Amino acid sequence: MSQPARQLHLGAFLMGVGHHLAAWRHPDVDPSGAVSFAHFRQLAQLAERGLFDALFLADNVGLPAAPPSTLSRGGLPYHFEPLTLLAALAGVTERIGLVATVSATYLPPYHLARKFATLDHLSGGRSGWNLVTSGTDWEAQNFGLKEQLSHQERYRRAAEYVTVVKGLWDSWEDQPYLFDKDSGRFFDPTKLHPLNHQGEYFSVRGPLQTGRPVQGYPVIVQAGSSEHGQELAAATAELVFIAQQTREGAQAFYRGLKARVAAHGRDPDQVKILPGVLPVVGRTATEAEEKFAALQALIDPAVGIGLLSGLIGHDLSGYPLDGPLPELPVTEGWQSRQQLFVELARQEQLTIRQLYQRVAAARGHRTVVGTASQIADQLQDWFDNEAADGFNILAPTLPHGLADFVDQVIPELQRRGLFRTAYQGTTLREHLGLARPAHPRAAAA
């Protein structure tokens, strides 16, 4: 029997009313959608109609440390706590995966393990956890700290955190319930195992209250591209989101991470790498360029500088907008993103204004502007040349940009045999072609 042709995977990265920094100001966009469940329900059902593998919600745990007058000039990208929102969306969707970002730095591992196990059960096996370590002092200050932990310590701590969470998910074996009224046994006691973890950072007795997730483990997602981030991804992740501007850069990351995965004794095919892409789709190339130019014209310079400063880990508000990016100390925050922006500014000799204009669309992810066929050409080029297993799609405006992709680009990908025409499975693991992890006791038997 011949193997089915390799097909790409797609995530629908939902953020407020669009990923472009000025999306909320666009005349066709209703900015109140950012604080409306009905808006997200519409988006989830639209993405499911497009047969996306998963919805993805990013998050942080605080508002940036900027004056309210400055904050008021930008849309709110993270109004809803993502796990709660995805639990609600699980009830209005049937197949699409549900991936939430939750920080391993500020939530105890028992809480996280239980919340994701619950979402996996409520959704019939569709949950995924995007593991982040958080990257700002203003988040740390919401949890009793003056400043964030060092980059190295956050990732060292996160590695143990994942071990604890997996151990808690395994504290129940599969199918433990008896519901035997005659014997008086609700579950088989031999299938419940305390964790009793004692480590450098965590002491957790367990077992978990919630049974083993439908998927064994919810899909573990990671997005860090720093040295520490790549090592954590190679050891633990199954889905990796990255930001790359060029095919050559994406190829180097793709091949390097797959090699690291193999060095950890894992199957590289069981780790899917999805670069972020912001597509601006037009019926003609000219229409697409006009759409993008209209959004760029709406960027508020104060908001652009604020976004760039936050991502780069250094306040740039005191530097000339039309001057070069200054030399910057290495941040303890998002190191890979800082490196990406510094390299982009140096290679293309961008001013600070030009750099924030580039960042405003997709925060360092690639922007592609054109017709459905032109965009499909670019996605296929990366997919066919070891640069991607698929893409995390960042619609510039919502719902319009997502609808453009679903109605125009996805049919073109399907015509090329690059994307599914129907869901074949019911769980996120099945959509991604990832194996369900066996319980350690079953594997040892």
C-alpha positions in Angstrom: 0.0 0.0 0.0 1.5 3.3 -1.0 2.2 6.0 1.6 -0.2 9.0 1.4 1.5 12.2 0.0 2.9 14.5 2.7 0.5 17.3 3.4 1.1 20.5 5.3 -0.4 21.4 8.7 -2.1 24.7 9.4 -2.7 26.5 12.7 -5.1 29.4 12.9 -3.3 31.9 15.3 -6.1 34.1 16.7 -5.3 37.4 18.2 -7.9 40.1 19.1 -9.3 41.5 15.8 -6.1 40.8 13.8 -2.4 40.5 14.0 -1.5 43.7 12.3 -0.9 46.3 15.0 -3.4 48.7 13.4 -6.1 46.1 12.6 -8.5 47.5 15.2 -8.4 50.9 13.4 -9.3 49.4 9.9 -12.7 50.7 8.7 -13.9 47.2 8.0 -13.0 45.9 11.5 -15.3 45.9 14.5 -12.8 46.5 17.4 -15.3 45.3 20.0 -14.7 41.8 18.7 -11.5 41.7 20.8 -13.7 41.5 23.9 -16.6 39.4 22.5 -17.1 35.7 22.8 -19.3 35.8 19.7 -16.3 37.1 17.7 -14.1 34.1 18.8 -16.9 31.6 18.2 -17.2 32.9 14.6 -13.4 32.6 14.1 -13.3 29.1 15.5 -16.1 27.9 13.3 -14.5 29.6 10.3 -11.2 28.0 10.9 -12.9 24.6 11.4 -14.7 25.1 8.1 -11.2 25.6 6.6 -10.1 22.3 8.1 -7.2 23.9 10.1 -5.4 21.5 12.4 -5.8 23.8 15.4 -6.7 27.2 16.8 -3.8 28.8 18.6 -4.1 31.5 21.3 -1.0 33.3 22.5 -0.9 35.0 25.9 1.0 36.9 28.5 0.2 37.5 32.1 0.1 41.3 32.4 -0.3 44.6 30.6 3.0 46.2 29.5 4.6 48.7 31.8 3.5 51.7 29.8 1.4 54.7 30.7 -2.3 54.1 30.4 -2.5 56.9 27.8 0.0 54.9 25.6 -1.7 51.5 26.2 -5.1 53.0 25.2 -3.8 53.6 21.7 -3.4 49.9 20.9 -5.9 47.1 20.7 -6.1 44.5 23.5 -4.7 41.2 22.1 -5.1 39.1 25.2 -8.4 40.1 26.8 -9.5 36.6 27.6 -7.6 34.0 29.5 -6.9 31.4 26.8 -7.8 28.1 28.6 -11.2 29.4 29.7 -11.9 30.7 26.2 -10.9 27.4 24.5 -13.1 25.5 26.9 -16.0 27.6 25.7 -15.0 27.1 22.1 -14.8 23.4 22.6 -18.5 23.4 22.9 -19.2 25.1 19.6 -16.7 23.2 17.5 -16.2 19.4 16.8 -12.9 18.6 15.3 -10.4 21.5 15.3 -7.5 21.4 17.9 -7.4 23.9 20.7 -3.9 25.1 21.7 -3.4 27.5 24.6 -0.3 29.4 25.8 0.3 29.0 29.5 3.5 30.0 31.3 5.5 27.4 33.1 7.0 30.2 35.2 3.9 31.5 37.0 1.4 28.6 37.3 2.2 25.6 39.5 2.5 22.4 37.5 -0.4 20.6 39.3 -2.8 23.4 38.2 -1.6 23.3 34.6 -1.7 19.5 34.4 -5.3 19.4 35.7 -6.5 22.2 33.5 -5.2 20.7 30.3 -6.4 17.2 31.2 -9.8 18.7 31.8 -9.8 20.5 28.4 -8.7 17.4 26.7 -11.6 15.4 28.2 -14.2 18.1 27.5 -13.1 18.5 23.9 -12.7 14.8 23.1 -8.9 14.9 22.8 -8.3 18.3 21.0 -6.1 20.2 23.5 -2.5 21.4 23.2 -0.2 23.3 25.5 2.1 26.0 24.2 4.8 26.0 26.8 6.3 29.5 27.4 8.5 30.7 30.2 7.4 34.4 29.9 9.9 37.1 29.1 9.2 40.4 30.8 9.8 42.1 34.1 6.2 43.5 34.1 4.8 40.0 34.1 7.2 39.0 36.9 5.9 41.9 39.0 2.4 40.5 39.0 3.7 37.5 40.9 5.7 39.0 43.7 9.0 39.4 41.8 10.9 42.6 41.1 12.3 41.2 37.8 12.0 38.1 35.8 14.2 35.1 36.4 17.3 34.8 34.1 16.7 33.2 30.7 18.8 30.2 31.6 17.0 29.6 34.9 13.6 29.9 33.3 14.4 27.2 30.8 16.1 24.9 33.4 13.0 25.2 35.6 10.7 24.6 32.6 12.5 21.3 31.8 11.7 20.0 35.2 8.2 21.4 35.0 7.4 19.4 31.9 8.6 16.2 33.7 6.2 16.9 36.5 3.3 17.6 34.3 3.8 14.5 32.3 4.1 12.5 35.5 0.8 13.9 36.7 -0.9 13.0 33.4 0.5 9.5 33.9 -0.7 9.2 37.5 -3.8 7.5 36.1 -3.5 4.6 33.7 -5.8 4.4 30.7 -9.4 3.3 31.3 -9.3 3.1 35.1 -13.0 3.4 35.7 -15.1 0.4 36.8 -18.4 2.0 37.8 -19.1 -1.4 39.5 -22.1 -0.8 41.8 -22.1 -4.5 43.0 -18.5 -4.5 44.2 -18.6 -0.8 45.3 -15.6 0.1 43.1 -15.8 3.3 41.1 -12.3 2.8 39.7 -9.5 0.2 39.7 -7.2 1.3 42.6 -4.2 -0.5 40.9 -4.4 2.1 38.1 -3.8 5.1 40.3 -0.2 6.1 41.1 1.1 9.0 43.3 3.8 10.9 41.6 6.0 11.8 44.7 8.2 14.1 42.6 11.1 15.7 44.5 13.3 17.9 42.3 15.4 21.0 42.2 12.4 23.4 41.7 9.3 21.3 42.5 7.9 19.0 45.1 4.6 17.4 44.0 2.9 14.5 45.6 0.1 13.8 43.1 -1.8 11.9 41.8 -3.9 14.2 39.6 -7.6 14.3 40.3 -8.4 14.3 36.6 -8.0 11.0 34.7 -5.3 10.5 32.0 -6.0 12.8 29.0 -7.8 11.4 26.0 -4.6 11.9 24.0 -2.4 10.5 26.7 -0.7 13.9 26.8 -2.2 17.0 25.2 0.1 18.0 22.3 3.1 19.9 23.7 4.0 23.0 21.7 7.0 25.3 22.1 8.0 28.5 20.4 11.4 29.5 21.7 14.2 29.7 19.1 17.1 30.6 21.4 19.7 28.0 22.3 17.8 27.1 25.5 14.5 27.2 23.7 15.7 24.8 21.0 17.1 22.4 23.6 13.8 22.3 25.5 11.9 21.9 22.2 14.1 19.1 21.1 13.7 17.2 24.3 9.9 17.8 24.9 8.0 19.5 22.1 5.8 17.9 19.4 4.8 21.1 17.6 7.2 24.0 17.3 6.2 27.5 16.2 9.0 29.7 14.8 9.5 33.2 13.4 11.8 33.2 10.3 12.0 35.8 7.5 13.8 33.8 4.8 13.6 30.3 3.4 17.3 29.9 4.1 16.9 30.8 7.8 13.9 28.5 8.1 15.8 25.7 6.5 18.7 26.1 8.9 16.4 26.1 11.9 14.3 23.1 10.5 17.3 20.9 9.9 19.1 21.9 13.0 16.1 21.3 15.3 15.3 17.9 13.6 18.9 16.9 14.2 18.6 17.9 17.9 15.4 15.9 18.2 17.2 12.8 16.9 20.1 13.4 19.3 17.6 13.2 22.1 16.6 9.8 20.9 13.3 11.0 19.5 11.7 10.6 16.0 12.1 13.8 14.0 8.9 13.1 12.1 7.1 13.3 15.4 8.0 17.0 15.8 6.2 19.3 13.4 7.7 22.8 12.7 5.4 25.6 11.7 6.8 29.0 10.8 4.4 31.9 11.3 3.1 33.6 8.2 0.9 36.7 7.8 -0.9 36.5 4.5 -2.5 39.5 2.8 -4.7 38.0 0.1 -6.1 39.9 -2.9 -8.0 38.9 -6.0 -5.1 40.5 -7.8 -1.6 41.3 -6.7 -2.4 45.1 -6.8 -5.4 44.6 -4.6 -3.3 42.7 -2.0 -0.6 45.5 -2.0 -3.3 48.1 -1.6 -4.8 46.2 1.4 -1.4 46.0 3.1 -0.6 49.6 2.4 -3.9 50.7 3.9 -3.1 48.9 7.2 0.5 50.2 7.3 -0.8 53.8 7.0 -2.9 53.3 10.2 0.1 52.5 12.4 0.4 54.9 15.4 4.2 55.6 15.9 3.8 55.5 19.7 2.3 52.1 19.5 4.8 50.9 17.0 7.7 52.0 19.2 6.0 50.4 22.2 5.6 47.1 20.5 9.2 47.1 19.2 10.6 48.0 22.6 8.7 45.2 24.3 9.8 42.6 21.8 13.4 43.7 21.7 13.7 44.1 25.5 14.9 47.7 25.5 13.1 51.0 25.6 13.7 52.7 22.2 11.4 55.7 22.9 14.3 58.1 23.5 16.1 57.4 20.2 15.5 59.2 16.9 12.9 57.4 14.9 14.7 57.9 11.7 18.1 56.9 13.1 19.7 53.5 13.3 18.9 50.8 15.9 21.4 51.3 18.7 23.7 48.7 20.1 21.7 46.7 22.6 22.6 44.5 25.6 21.4 40.9 25.4 17.9 40.7 26.9 16.8 38.2 29.6 13.5 38.2 27.8 12.8 37.0 24.3 16.4 36.5 23.1 15.6 34.8 19.8 13.2 37.6 18.8 15.7 40.3 19.8 18.4 38.6 17.6 16.0 38.4 14.7 15.2 42.1 14.8 18.8 43.2 15.3 19.9 41.1 12.3 17.1 42.4 10.2 17.9 46.0 11.0 21.6 45.6 10.4 21.3 43.6 7.1 18.7 45.9 5.6 20.0 49.1 7.3 16.6 49.9 8.7 15.9 52.9 10.8 13.9 52.4 14.0 10.8 53.7 12.2 11.3 51.3 9.3 11.9 48.4 11.7 8.7 49.0 13.7 6.8 49.2 10.4 8.2 45.8 9.5 7.4 44.4 13.0 3.9 45.9 13.2 2.4 43.5 10.7 3.5 40.2 12.3 5.9 40.8 15.2 8.8 39.2 13.3 6.9 36.6 11.4 7.0 36.5 7.6 4.5 38.6 5.7 3.4 37.4 2.3 1.3 39.7 0.0 -0.4 38.5 -3.2 -3.1 36.4 -4.8 -4.1 33.0 -3.5 -1.9 31.4 -6.1 1.1 33.5 -5.3 0.8 32.9 -1.6 0.3 29.1 -2.2 3.5 29.2 -4.3 5.5 30.7 -1.4 4.1 28.2 1.2 4.7 25.3 -1.1 8.3 26.5 -1.7 9.1 26.3 2.0 7.1 23.1 2.5 8.9 21.3 -0.3 12.4 22.4 0.7 12.8 21.4 4.3 11.8 24.8 5.7 8.4 23.9 7.2 6.0 21.1 8.0 3.2 23.6 7.7 2.4 27.1 8.9 0.8 29.1 11.7 -1.4 31.5 9.9 -1.6 35.1 11.4 -4.6 36.8 9.7 -3.9 40.6 9.5 -7.5 41.4 10.3 -10.2 39.3 11.8 -12.5 37.8 10.6 -11.8 39.2 7.2 -8.2 38.1 6.8 -9.0 34.6 8.0 -12.0 34.3 5.7 -9.8 35.4 2.7 -7.4 32.6 3.5 -10.1 30.0 4.0 -12.0 30.9 0.9 -9.1 31.6 -1.5 -5.8 30.1 -0.3 -7.0 26.8 1.1 -8.9 25.7 -2.0 -5.7 26.4 -4.0 -3.6 24.3 -1.6 -6.2 21.5 -1.9 -6.1 21.7 -5.7 -2.3 21.0 -5.4 -2.8 18.1 -3.1 -1.0 19.9 -0.3 -3.9 20.1 2.2 -6.7 17.9 3.5 -10.2 18.0 2.0 -11.8 16.5 5.1 -10.7 15.7 8.7 -9.7 12.1 9.0 -9.4 11.9 12.8 -11.0 13.5 15.8 -8.0 14.4 18.0 -5.3 17.0 17.6 -2.7 14.2 17.6 -4.5 12.5 14.7 -4.7 15.7 12.7 -0.9 16.2 13.2 0.0 12.6 12.6 1.5 12.3 16.1 1.5 9.0 18.1 -0.4 8.8 21.3 2.1 8.2 24.1 1.6 4.9 25.8 1.4 4.9 29.6 4.8 4.0 31.1 3.4 0.9 32.9 1.8 -0.3 29.7 5.0 0.3 27.7 7.0 -1.6 30.3 4.6 -4.6 30.4 
